[in-house]
């Protein structure tokens, strides 16, 4: 009897498709923080069975983008003031560490990969491709973390990068800025610091890399606080009173 391998391949593709589709909607805030996730409705919308959708939700839960509730299904992970404060504190520390250590420990191959992703981000920035910029920024900093030479720190930092995807999305969406000029100023600062990070890592300048890691974290912090203080995104509904 001939064994049919196609269903196994399709199943794997179905999980990946569901994962990417749901993740995209969570990161872009099309699915609001705290909103319920109906497996059946998602499966119908994506043209899949509930099994790959369920597996995708488990995968997203491991990334802290989804919360699985016993006997109650799943929901998009919430975003509270305390969570954002804790994230910003952790991000400030870990971004400095991974950027400093990458300058000291990177290999030529790792440097080439970081430099290439910096160029990819700049290309998406010129096209104002919000989603692509967000994903490229994740890859750029994840590559720096990989070059830091400490897998435990890398894993922790990559987790922070994933947690940041939703609020980072607001850093690249022109509609969330007070004016076109404010958007250009912010994007110029990001691009300038990315290029400077690559240069510091290339030159093995740990001090400058550390300073740039902190500056970049503060740039993100200031952008997040600007969005929240102005209520620039109706999808990011965070109670002002904790």
Secondary structure, DSSP 8 states (H G I E B T S, - for coil): -----HHHHHHHHHHHHHHHHHHHHHHTTSS-TT-EE-HHHHHHHHT--HHHHHHHHHHHHHTTSEEEETTTEEEE----HHHHHHHHHHHHHHHHHHHHHHHHH--HHHHHHHHHHHHHHHHHHHTT-HHHHHHHHHHHHHHHHHTTS-HHHHHHHHHHHHHTHHHHHTTT-GGGSSSHHHHHHHHHHHHHHHHHHHHHHHTT-HHHHHHHHHHHHHHHHHHHHHHHHHT--TT----S--
